[in-house]
Amino acid sequence: MDDRPIGVFDSGFGGLTVARALIDLLPEEDVVYFGDTARYPYGPRPLDEVREYARQVTSMLVERHGVKMVVVACNTAAAAAIDLLRFEHDVPIVGVIDPGLRAAVAVTRNRRVGVIATVGTIGSGAYQRAAVSQRSGVELACCACPGFVEFVERGETDSEQVHVLAERLLAPLRAAGVDTVLLGCTHYPFLARTIGDVMGREVVLVSSAEETAFEVRAILDDTGLVRRSGGKGAHRFVSSGDVEAFRRLGSRLLGPELEDAEGWAWPSS
């Protein structure tokens, strides 16, 4: 039994989908969510830079907040750094790539799966490697979607502009005949309605958030790290950028838990 919190991080708001799934599935667990909004978005950045950011955030969560597990709720950070983080820290490190792909493989009917993600995630080849390691037997069509994250971070999740962008970016997936689309960025579930309208009703959209929460629960059970004391867990939300903006938009995306969001400033180099 372990009363330490679960740490979750993303470059901004996208990982709130994972935090929401964790809070709903594991209401008794304490959660610390860190949005690195001062340095978002991670997607267009070089992977070496993202890797260093992920190391800094993970070390901060482990050393300052004493977390018992870190959930890398950012596909770009997971693609860049997951193996290194597991090497550097003794606590379990959970990513969103493998759980999301398993969920997509489970629901596809024609074995053609589309993956949409940031430029950095697609360029890393992480999903292609995961498909091989899982022996999934599916044909992946991977598509980078620059601009999606920025729309979510501005709170523009159903504007005409984002719909026009989605029509253009998702055209290759429609041409590939995929019957399942994996939302390979934790920001993208906030655009699910637009993506679904563009892809059509027959295409299933899969988010990694719920599957990641199930994996976290399984690891807690297997390792004996579940929270010892009963009752509802405490939830802390921390931002490295504009706390008021984080609180305002985060509350719209996740709920009232964000009203007490805290600030964190990275030390000057």
Short mmCIF file of the C-alpha atoms (twelve columns), coordinates in Angstrom:
data_MODEL
# 
_entry.id   MODEL 
# 
loop_
_atom_site.group_PDB 
_atom_site.id 
_atom_site.type_symbol 
_atom_site.label_atom_id 
_atom_site.label_alt_id 
_atom_site.label_comp_id 
_atom_site.label_asym_id 
_atom_site.label_seq_id 
_atom_site.Cartn_x 
_atom_site.Cartn_y 
_atom_site.Cartn_z 
_atom_site.pdbx_PDB_model_num 
ATOM 1   C CA . MET A 1   0.000   0.000  0.000   1 
ATOM 2   C CA . ASP A 2   1.304   3.457  -0.933  1 
ATOM 3   C CA . ASP A 3   -0.276  6.853  -0.260  1 
ATOM 4   C CA . ARG A 4   2.072   8.810  -2.520  1 
ATOM 5   C CA . PRO A 5   0.418   10.562 -5.483  1 
ATOM 6   C CA . ILE A 6   0.456   9.599  -9.141  1 
ATOM 7   C CA . GLY A 7   2.276   12.166 -11.287 1 
ATOM 8   C CA . VAL A 8   0.925   13.071 -14.730 1 
ATOM 9   C CA . PHE A 9   2.425   15.545 -17.185 1 
ATOM 10  C CA . ASP A 10  1.927   17.021 -20.620 1 
ATOM 11  C CA . SER A 11  3.096   20.099 -22.481 1 
ATOM 12  C CA . GLY A 12  -0.235  21.778 -21.766 1 
ATOM 13  C CA . PHE A 13  -3.885  20.796 -21.536 1 
ATOM 14  C CA . GLY A 14  -4.023  17.577 -23.576 1 
ATOM 15  C CA . GLY A 15  -2.978  15.332 -20.716 1 
ATOM 16  C CA . LEU A 16  -6.071  16.446 -18.819 1 
ATOM 17  C CA . THR A 17  -7.906  13.738 -20.781 1 
ATOM 18  C CA . VAL A 18  -5.646  11.187 -19.096 1 
ATOM 19  C CA . ALA A 19  -5.997  12.881 -15.714 1 
ATOM 20  C CA . ARG A 20  -9.786  12.788 -16.069 1 
ATOM 21  C CA . ALA A 21  -9.702  9.066  -16.875 1 
ATOM 22  C CA . LEU A 22  -7.435  8.380  -13.877 1 
ATOM 23  C CA . ILE A 23  -9.604  10.409 -11.493 1 
ATOM 24  C CA . ASP A 24  -12.751 8.627  -12.693 1 
ATOM 25  C CA . LEU A 25  -11.244 5.128  -12.591 1 
ATOM 26  C CA . LEU A 26  -9.173  5.579  -9.416  1 
ATOM 27  C CA . PRO A 27  -11.070 8.156  -7.320  1 
ATOM 28  C CA . GLU A 28  -9.220  7.205  -4.140  1 
ATOM 29  C CA . GLU A 29  -5.775  8.007  -5.582  1 
ATOM 30  C CA . ASP A 30  -3.973  11.337 -5.163  1 
ATOM 31  C CA . VAL A 31  -2.968  12.886 -8.509  1 
ATOM 32  C CA . VAL A 32  -0.507  15.671 -9.339  1 
ATOM 33  C CA . TYR A 33  -0.890  17.018 -12.880 1 
ATOM 34  C CA . PHE A 34  1.812   19.227 -14.399 1 
ATOM 35  C CA . GLY A 35  1.149   21.209 -17.565 1 
ATOM 36  C CA . ASP A 36  4.401   22.588 -18.989 1 
ATOM 37  C CA . THR A 37  2.518   25.461 -20.596 1 
ATOM 38  C CA . ALA A 38  5.526   27.787 -20.523 1 
ATOM 39  C CA . ARG A 39  7.167   25.558 -23.143 1 
ATOM 40  C CA . TYR A 40  4.216   24.161 -25.103 1 
ATOM 41  C CA . PRO A 41  3.747   22.811 -27.663 1 
ATOM 42  C CA . TYR A 42  6.256   19.973 -27.602 1 
ATOM 43  C CA . GLY A 43  5.149   18.578 -30.968 1 
ATOM 44  C CA . PRO A 44  7.137   20.828 -33.347 1 
ATOM 45  C CA . ARG A 45  10.280  20.817 -31.192 1 
ATOM 46  C CA . PRO A 46  13.355  18.641 -31.884 1 
ATOM 47  C CA . LEU A 47  13.092  15.324 -30.046 1 
ATOM 48  C CA . ASP A 48  16.351  15.979 -28.171 1 
ATOM 49  C CA . GLU A 49  14.823  19.119 -26.703 1 
ATOM 50  C CA . VAL A 50  11.590  17.329 -25.795 1 
ATOM 51  C CA . ARG A 51  13.623  14.552 -24.184 1 
ATOM 52  C CA . GLU A 52  15.381  17.049 -21.924 1 
ATOM 53  C CA . TYR A 53  12.077  18.699 -20.973 1 
ATOM 54  C CA . ALA A 54  10.598  15.300 -20.113 1 
ATOM 55  C CA . ARG A 55  13.605  14.525 -17.912 1 
ATOM 56  C CA . GLN A 56  13.244  17.829 -16.077 1 
ATOM 57  C CA . VAL A 57  9.518   17.400 -15.475 1 
ATOM 58  C CA . THR A 58  9.849   13.790 -14.352 1 
ATOM 59  C CA . SER A 59  12.661  14.637 -11.929 1 
ATOM 60  C CA . MET A 60  10.578  17.498 -10.517 1 
ATOM 61  C CA . LEU A 61  7.553   15.237 -9.989  1 
ATOM 62  C CA . VAL A 62  9.654   12.550 -8.297  1 
ATOM 63  C CA . GLU A 63  11.823  14.825 -6.148  1 
ATOM 64  C CA . ARG A 64  9.464   17.688 -5.293  1 
ATOM 65  C CA . HIS A 65  6.097   15.922 -5.216  1 
ATOM 66  C CA . GLY A 66  7.278   12.433 -4.200  1 
ATOM 67  C CA . VAL A 67  5.152   10.619 -6.773  1 
ATOM 68  C CA . LYS A 68  5.013   6.814  -6.842  1 
ATOM 69  C CA . MET A 69  4.453   6.644  -10.615 1 
ATOM 70  C CA . VAL A 70  4.761   9.001  -13.577 1 
ATOM 71  C CA . VAL A 71  2.298   8.967  -16.455 1 
ATOM 72  C CA . VAL A 72  3.782   10.627 -19.534 1 
ATOM 73  C CA . ALA A 73  0.472   11.935 -20.867 1 
ATOM 74  C CA . CYS A 74  2.084   13.411 -23.958 1 
ATOM 75  C CA . ASN A 75  2.702   11.280 -27.027 1 
ATOM 76  C CA . THR A 76  5.629   13.419 -28.187 1 
ATOM 77  C CA . ALA A 77  7.373   13.179 -24.813 1 
ATOM 78  C CA . ALA A 78  6.661   9.453  -24.596 1 
ATOM 79  C CA . ALA A 79  8.087   8.909  -28.088 1 
ATOM 80  C CA . ALA A 80  11.192  10.923 -27.245 1 
ATOM 81  C CA . ALA A 81  11.989  9.857  -23.708 1 
ATOM 82  C CA . ILE A 82  10.029  6.924  -22.263 1 
ATOM 83  C CA . ASP A 83  12.917  4.432  -22.323 1 
ATOM 84  C CA . LEU A 84  15.366  6.938  -20.859 1 
ATOM 85  C CA . LEU A 85  12.956  7.920  -18.078 1 
ATOM 86  C CA . ARG A 86  12.487  4.275  -17.130 1 
ATOM 87  C CA . PHE A 87  16.261  3.878  -16.937 1 
ATOM 88  C CA . GLU A 88  16.758  6.982  -14.795 1 
ATOM 89  C CA . HIS A 89  13.961  6.485  -12.241 1 
ATOM 90  C CA . ASP A 90  12.936  3.675  -9.920  1 
ATOM 91  C CA . VAL A 91  9.217   4.478  -10.036 1 
ATOM 92  C CA . PRO A 92  7.026   2.992  -12.795 1 
ATOM 93  C CA . ILE A 93  6.858   5.196  -15.918 1 
ATOM 94  C CA . VAL A 94  3.729   4.747  -18.029 1 
ATOM 95  C CA . GLY A 95  3.304   6.125  -21.542 1 
ATOM 96  C CA . VAL A 96  0.251   6.548  -23.742 1 
ATOM 97  C CA . ILE A 97  1.506   5.021  -26.986 1 
ATOM 98  C CA . ASP A 98  1.288   1.283  -26.273 1 
ATOM 99  C CA . PRO A 99  -2.088  1.419  -24.466 1 
ATOM 100 C CA . GLY A 100 -3.616  3.526  -27.226 1 
ATOM 101 C CA . LEU A 101 -2.416  1.245  -30.002 1 
ATOM 102 C CA . ARG A 102 -3.704  -1.849 -28.201 1 
ATOM 103 C CA . ALA A 103 -7.127  -0.226 -27.944 1 
ATOM 104 C CA . ALA A 104 -7.164  0.634  -31.651 1 
ATOM 105 C CA . VAL A 105 -6.088  -2.869 -32.676 1 
ATOM 106 C CA . ALA A 106 -8.876  -4.326 -30.558 1 
ATOM 107 C CA . VAL A 107 -11.638 -2.434 -32.386 1 
ATOM 108 C CA . THR A 108 -10.516 -2.311 -36.029 1 
ATOM 109 C CA . ARG A 109 -12.488 -4.526 -38.384 1 
ATOM 110 C CA . ASN A 110 -10.562 -4.173 -41.656 1 
ATOM 111 C CA . ARG A 111 -7.121  -4.051 -39.950 1 
ATOM 112 C CA . ARG A 112 -6.412  -0.580 -41.368 1 
ATOM 113 C CA . VAL A 113 -5.748  1.910  -38.579 1 
ATOM 114 C CA . GLY A 114 -5.047  5.593  -38.948 1 
ATOM 115 C CA . VAL A 115 -2.823  7.347  -36.419 1 
ATOM 116 C CA . ILE A 116 -2.940  11.135 -36.110 1 
ATOM 117 C CA . ALA A 117 -0.377  12.899 -33.949 1 
ATOM 118 C CA . THR A 118 2.075   15.782 -33.807 1 
ATOM 119 C CA . VAL A 119 4.930   16.144 -36.263 1 
ATOM 120 C CA . GLY A 120 7.383   15.015 -33.584 1 
ATOM 121 C CA . THR A 121 5.469   11.858 -32.668 1 
ATOM 122 C CA . ILE A 122 4.905   10.782 -36.262 1 
ATOM 123 C CA . GLY A 123 8.495   11.550 -37.191 1 
ATOM 124 C CA . SER A 124 9.803   9.453  -34.299 1 
ATOM 125 C CA . GLY A 125 8.280   6.249  -35.700 1 
ATOM 126 C CA . ALA A 126 7.087   5.322  -32.197 1 
ATOM 127 C CA . TYR A 127 3.709   3.989  -33.306 1 
ATOM 128 C CA . GLN A 128 5.209   1.950  -36.106 1 
ATOM 129 C CA . ARG A 129 7.646   0.378  -33.650 1 
ATOM 130 C CA . ALA A 130 4.856   -0.293 -31.183 1 
ATOM 131 C CA . ALA A 131 2.817   -2.027 -33.892 1 
ATOM 132 C CA . VAL A 132 5.755   -4.311 -34.664 1 
ATOM 133 C CA . SER A 133 6.540   -5.067 -31.010 1 
ATOM 134 C CA . GLN A 134 2.878   -5.865 -30.295 1 
ATOM 135 C CA . ARG A 135 2.685   -8.063 -33.411 1 
ATOM 136 C CA . SER A 136 -0.539  -6.231 -34.130 1 
ATOM 137 C CA . GLY A 137 -1.012  -7.382 -37.708 1 
ATOM 138 C CA . VAL A 138 -2.563  -4.040 -38.679 1 
ATOM 139 C CA . GLU A 139 -1.701  -1.658 -41.487 1 
ATOM 140 C CA . LEU A 140 -0.942  1.785  -40.072 1 
ATOM 141 C CA . ALA A 141 -1.546  5.022  -41.920 1 
ATOM 142 C CA . CYS A 142 0.230   7.741  -39.929 1 
ATOM 143 C CA . CYS A 143 -0.629  11.380 -40.389 1 
ATOM 144 C CA . ALA A 144 0.890   14.460 -38.731 1 
ATOM 145 C CA . CYS A 145 -1.616  17.168 -37.829 1 
ATOM 146 C CA . PRO A 146 0.238   20.434 -37.187 1 
ATOM 147 C CA . GLY A 147 -2.045  23.118 -35.812 1 
ATOM 148 C CA . PHE A 148 -4.484  20.904 -33.908 1 
ATOM 149 C CA . VAL A 149 -2.746  21.402 -30.561 1 
ATOM 150 C CA . GLU A 150 -2.716  25.167 -30.949 1 
ATOM 151 C CA . PHE A 151 -6.478  25.240 -31.597 1 
ATOM 152 C CA . VAL A 152 -7.109  23.232 -28.409 1 
ATOM 153 C CA . GLU A 153 -4.784  25.403 -26.350 1 
ATOM 154 C CA . ARG A 154 -6.750  28.467 -27.491 1 
ATOM 155 C CA . GLY A 155 -10.049 26.784 -26.641 1 
ATOM 156 C CA . GLU A 156 -11.152 26.736 -30.309 1 
ATOM 157 C CA . THR A 157 -12.355 23.152 -30.518 1 
ATOM 158 C CA . ASP A 158 -15.303 23.521 -32.895 1 
ATOM 159 C CA . SER A 159 -14.542 26.542 -35.072 1 
ATOM 160 C CA . GLU A 160 -14.925 26.641 -38.839 1 
ATOM 161 C CA . GLN A 161 -11.175 27.130 -39.159 1 
ATOM 162 C CA . VAL A 162 -10.301 23.910 -37.331 1 
ATOM 163 C CA . HIS A 163 -12.869 22.022 -39.445 1 
ATOM 164 C CA . VAL A 164 -11.258 23.282 -42.663 1 
ATOM 165 C CA . LEU A 165 -7.833  22.278 -41.342 1 
ATOM 166 C CA . ALA A 166 -9.114  18.823 -40.403 1 
ATOM 167 C CA . GLU A 167 -10.599 18.298 -43.871 1 
ATOM 168 C CA . ARG A 168 -7.190  18.938 -45.410 1 
ATOM 169 C CA . LEU A 169 -5.034  17.032 -42.912 1 
ATOM 170 C CA . LEU A 170 -7.243  13.944 -42.668 1 
ATOM 171 C CA . ALA A 171 -7.733  13.475 -46.422 1 
ATOM 172 C CA . PRO A 172 -4.924  10.845 -46.655 1 
ATOM 173 C CA . LEU A 173 -6.620  8.714  -43.976 1 
ATOM 174 C CA . ARG A 174 -9.926  8.810  -45.810 1 
ATOM 175 C CA . ALA A 175 -8.120  7.802  -48.994 1 
ATOM 176 C CA . ALA A 176 -6.427  4.926  -47.136 1 
ATOM 177 C CA . GLY A 177 -9.794  3.463  -46.144 1 
ATOM 178 C CA . VAL A 178 -9.080  3.214  -42.420 1 
ATOM 179 C CA . ASP A 179 -11.988 2.157  -40.207 1 
ATOM 180 C CA . THR A 180 -10.295 3.251  -36.953 1 
ATOM 181 C CA . VAL A 181 -8.434  6.442  -36.076 1 
ATOM 182 C CA . LEU A 182 -6.179  6.533  -33.031 1 
ATOM 183 C CA . LEU A 183 -5.959  10.008 -31.536 1 
ATOM 184 C CA . GLY A 184 -2.209  9.896  -31.005 1 
ATOM 185 C CA . CYS A 185 -2.021  13.165 -29.097 1 
ATOM 186 C CA . THR A 186 -3.789  13.725 -25.811 1 
ATOM 187 C CA . HIS A 187 -5.054  17.100 -27.056 1 
ATOM 188 C CA . TYR A 188 -7.004  15.518 -29.891 1 
ATOM 189 C CA . PRO A 189 -9.977  14.106 -27.934 1 
ATOM 190 C CA . PHE A 190 -11.062 17.714 -27.476 1 
ATOM 191 C CA . LEU A 191 -11.440 17.816 -31.281 1 
ATOM 192 C CA . ALA A 192 -13.261 14.477 -31.479 1 
ATOM 193 C CA . ARG A 193 -16.483 15.964 -32.822 1 
ATOM 194 C CA . THR A 194 -14.705 17.731 -35.675 1 
ATOM 195 C CA . ILE A 195 -12.524 14.721 -36.481 1 
ATOM 196 C CA . GLY A 196 -15.561 12.429 -36.407 1 
ATOM 197 C CA . ASP A 197 -17.520 14.704 -38.731 1 
ATOM 198 C CA . VAL A 198 -14.654 14.704 -41.235 1 
ATOM 199 C CA . MET A 199 -13.944 10.959 -41.088 1 
ATOM 200 C CA . GLY A 200 -17.584 9.811  -41.071 1 
ATOM 201 C CA . ARG A 201 -19.747 7.773  -38.732 1 
ATOM 202 C CA . GLU A 202 -18.361 4.426  -39.847 1 
ATOM 203 C CA . VAL A 203 -14.879 5.300  -38.552 1 
ATOM 204 C CA . VAL A 204 -14.209 4.613  -34.847 1 
ATOM 205 C CA . LEU A 205 -12.146 7.151  -32.926 1 
ATOM 206 C CA . VAL A 206 -9.910  5.749  -30.183 1 
ATOM 207 C CA . SER A 207 -8.414  7.790  -27.357 1 
ATOM 208 C CA . SER A 208 -5.507  6.440  -25.322 1 
ATOM 209 C CA . ALA A 209 -6.712  8.082  -22.098 1 
ATOM 210 C CA . GLU A 210 -9.012  5.336  -20.797 1 
ATOM 211 C CA . GLU A 211 -6.687  2.525  -21.828 1 
ATOM 212 C CA . THR A 212 -3.786  4.278  -20.090 1 
ATOM 213 C CA . ALA A 213 -5.839  4.570  -16.899 1 
ATOM 214 C CA . PHE A 214 -6.553  0.833  -17.014 1 
ATOM 215 C CA . GLU A 215 -2.827  0.149  -17.394 1 
ATOM 216 C CA . VAL A 216 -2.076  2.372  -14.396 1 
ATOM 217 C CA . ARG A 217 -4.604  0.478  -12.294 1 
ATOM 218 C CA . ALA A 218 -3.099  -2.866 -13.318 1 
ATOM 219 C CA . ILE A 219 0.414   -1.719 -12.400 1 
ATOM 220 C CA . LEU A 220 -0.750  -0.389 -9.022  1 
ATOM 221 C CA . ASP A 221 -2.424  -3.709 -8.282  1 
ATOM 222 C CA . ASP A 222 0.561   -5.787 -9.447  1 
ATOM 223 C CA . THR A 223 3.140   -3.776 -7.514  1 
ATOM 224 C CA . GLY A 224 1.149   -3.146 -4.350  1 
ATOM 225 C CA . LEU A 225 1.272   0.619  -4.848  1 
ATOM 226 C CA . VAL A 226 -2.452  1.237  -4.389  1 
ATOM 227 C CA . ARG A 227 -3.389  3.922  -1.874  1 
ATOM 228 C CA . ARG A 228 -3.697  2.618  1.678   1 
ATOM 229 C CA . SER A 229 -6.130  5.142  3.177   1 
ATOM 230 C CA . GLY A 230 -9.733  5.298  2.027   1 
ATOM 231 C CA . GLY A 231 -11.783 8.258  0.869   1 
ATOM 232 C CA . LYS A 232 -11.500 10.527 -2.113  1 
ATOM 233 C CA . GLY A 233 -8.034  11.364 -3.374  1 
ATOM 234 C CA . ALA A 234 -6.570  14.875 -3.567  1 
ATOM 235 C CA . HIS A 235 -5.917  16.399 -6.991  1 
ATOM 236 C CA . ARG A 236 -3.282  19.083 -7.615  1 
ATOM 237 C CA . PHE A 237 -2.830  20.914 -10.896 1 
ATOM 238 C CA . VAL A 238 0.334   22.862 -11.635 1 
ATOM 239 C CA . SER A 239 1.270   25.044 -14.617 1 
ATOM 240 C CA . SER A 240 4.662   26.435 -15.615 1 
ATOM 241 C CA . GLY A 241 3.020   29.230 -17.622 1 
ATOM 242 C CA . ASP A 242 0.111   31.629 -17.156 1 
ATOM 243 C CA . VAL A 243 -1.737  30.112 -14.201 1 
ATOM 244 C CA . GLU A 244 -4.909  32.130 -14.727 1 
ATOM 245 C CA . ALA A 245 -5.144  31.039 -18.376 1 
ATOM 246 C CA . PHE A 246 -4.424  27.456 -17.329 1 
ATOM 247 C CA . ARG A 247 -7.137  27.652 -14.672 1 
ATOM 248 C CA . ARG A 248 -9.690  29.243 -16.999 1 
ATOM 249 C CA . LEU A 249 -9.298  26.957 -20.018 1 
ATOM 250 C CA . GLY A 250 -8.491  23.873 -17.953 1 
ATOM 251 C CA . SER A 251 -11.724 24.255 -16.002 1 
ATOM 252 C CA . ARG A 252 -13.647 24.315 -19.279 1 
ATOM 253 C CA . LEU A 253 -11.894 21.177 -20.517 1 
ATOM 254 C CA . LEU A 254 -11.710 19.114 -17.320 1 
ATOM 255 C CA . GLY A 255 -13.963 20.570 -14.655 1 
ATOM 256 C CA . PRO A 256 -13.922 22.572 -11.432 1 
ATOM 257 C CA . GLU A 257 -10.852 20.760 -10.103 1 
ATOM 258 C CA . LEU A 258 -8.694  23.278 -12.012 1 
ATOM 259 C CA . GLU A 259 -9.967  26.251 -10.021 1 
ATOM 260 C CA . ASP A 260 -7.136  25.852 -7.496  1 
ATOM 261 C CA . ALA A 261 -4.337  25.463 -10.065 1 
ATOM 262 C CA . GLU A 262 -0.856  26.415 -8.867  1 
ATOM 263 C CA . GLY A 263 2.111   28.009 -10.601 1 
ATOM 264 C CA . TRP A 264 5.647   26.713 -11.075 1 
ATOM 265 C CA . ALA A 265 8.564   28.629 -12.576 1 
ATOM 266 C CA . TRP A 266 11.548  26.840 -14.065 1 
ATOM 267 C CA . PRO A 267 14.845  28.140 -12.674 1 
ATOM 268 C CA . SER A 268 16.589  30.577 -14.988 1 
ATOM 269 C CA . SER A 269 19.448  29.000 -16.895 1 
# 
